Amino acid sequence: MCDDDSVPDVLRALPCDVRRNVIRFFGDRGRAWIEALPGVVADLARRWELRLGSHAYGGGTHSLVLAATRADGSPALLKVPAVDDENRQEGAALSRYAGDGAALLYASDPDTGALLMERLEPGTPLADHPDRDMAIDVACALLRRLRRPVPAGHPFNLVPELVRTWASTLPARQARHGSPVPAPDMARVMAAVEQLRAPAGAELLVNRDAHLLNILAAQREPWLLIDPKPLAGEPAFDGGWLLIDTLLARVSADNARGLAARIGDGLAVDGDRVRAWALVRCAENVFWGLDAGEDVSVILALVAALA
């Protein structure tokens, strides 16, 4: 938390890393979001009849998440994000899940992107599970349960459009940054992009941010998903980020193959396709990190292991 008696309580509750991220990612728009936050939160509390706690939850990158109590005395969470393309449809996804495998959505505000959600207690992340293989199996079972067909006219961005973007932009970004991805690995990245152009399976509601920190222990059910970043695409897409997340504990080609196979089995999809999704998303993250001036050595190691 940022301790400064000269700022409103809401801004003191805003985690310092969230404040930094918002300014870094969004610039002037981020500064405007921070400046408007006290008024936004006060208005939401009035309209949704909330009593807000002073405790903000950490772990996110660009949202303020506050404990809240509803008018009927039930606990909740108020989430106010700095809206971007990835989180813009989070409320629509939670509404589609309707609490079946994910946190319940009580209310949403389209103007601010704010969400009033079920508070999950004790809230321990699946990442803390002592048996990593079991944690992966739990995550896969939950992701399979969360699969939903997408209706006509749905608001979600399309995975095939993301693949087309990668095909047209990744080579240029590689060249612009002086070829940070070794040529053999980059060739495999682009081969994976070509492989992924043709969808494998039905178009479903999928999640670009499925990982073990976004699955929490709850009272209503043992484990529930939070923070979906929804897209419409093939079911194997869900496994890409989960593979990246779990591979970080031991980055090696053997572990990448083993985890891809386990996640593929858990999702009932082709493990090689899971690995292809993970590889391309890691390559994208290399260039994203370089654009942001970050050290990308760990991401490059992930690319090498997945390639």
Buried (B, 14 or more C-beta within 10 A) or exposed (E): EBEEEEBBEBBBBBBEBBBBBBBEBBEEEBEEBBEEBBEBBEBBBEEBEBEBBEEBBEBBBBBBBBBBBBEEEEEBBBBBBBBBEBBBBBBBBBBBBEBEBBBBBBBBBEEBBBBBBBBBEEBBBBBEBEEBEEBBBBBBBBBBEBBBEBEEEBEBBBBBEBBEEBBEEBBEBBEEBEEBBEEEBBEBBBBBBEBBEEBBBEBBBBBBBBBBBBBBBBEEEEBBBBBBBBBBBBBBBBBBBBBBBBBBEEBEEEBBBBBBBBBBBBBEBBBBBBBBBBBBBBBBBBBBBBEEEEEBEBBBBBBBBBB
